[in-house]
């Protein structure tokens, strides 16, 4: 199994989120922003690797962007 375009580097963001969740500090907003970045990179990885279409990538991107905008309000 391939690590995709980023050789699994995009999944390291999940490791960072796990560490933040264990910290005794309110990092919920930062965790959500990192989750947005991870989801977009993962979607891009699938698109650039030929697993999904450009349309699927754009749909995922704009959906996640809307989620981020709601978070930052």
C-alpha positions in Angstrom: 0.0 0.0 0.0 1.3 3.4 -1.0 1.7 6.3 1.4 0.1 8.5 -1.3 1.4 11.8 -2.6 2.6 12.9 0.8 4.0 9.5 1.9 1.7 9.6 5.0 3.0 13.0 6.2 -0.5 14.5 6.1 -1.6 11.8 8.6 1.0 13.1 11.1 -1.4 16.0 11.7 -3.6 13.4 13.4 -0.7 12.6 15.8 -0.4 16.3 16.6 -4.1 16.5 17.4 -3.8 13.5 19.7 -1.0 15.2 21.6 -3.0 18.4 21.9 -6.0 16.5 23.3 -3.8 15.1 26.1 -2.5 18.5 27.1 -4.2 20.3 30.0 -4.9 23.4 28.0 -7.9 24.4 25.9 -6.9 23.6 22.4 -10.3 22.7 20.9 -10.2 25.4 18.2 -6.6 24.6 17.2 -7.5 20.9 17.0 -10.4 21.8 14.7 -8.2 23.9 12.4 -5.7 21.2 12.2 -8.5 18.7 11.4 -9.5 21.0 8.6 -6.0 21.0 7.2 -5.7 17.3 7.5 -9.0 16.6 5.7 -8.1 19.0 2.9 -4.6 17.5 2.4 -6.1 14.0 2.5 -8.7 14.9 -0.2 -5.9 16.5 -2.3 -3.8 13.4 -1.9 -6.6 11.2 -3.2 -7.2 13.7 -6.1 -3.6 14.1 -7.2 -3.0 10.3 -6.9 -5.9 9.7 -9.3 -8.2 8.1 -6.7 -10.9 10.8 -7.0 -11.8 13.5 -9.5 -11.0 17.2 -9.4 -14.7 17.8 -8.8 -14.7 15.6 -5.7 -11.6 17.4 -4.4 -13.3 20.8 -4.9 -16.5 19.6 -3.2 -14.5 18.4 -0.2 -12.5 21.6 -0.1 -15.5 23.9 -0.1 -17.3 21.8 2.4 -14.4 21.9 4.8 -13.9 25.6 4.1 -17.5 26.3 5.2 -16.8 24.3 8.4 -13.7 26.4 9.1 -15.6 29.6 8.5 -18.2 28.6 11.0 -15.5 27.7 13.5 -13.7 31.0 13.2 -16.9 33.1 13.8 
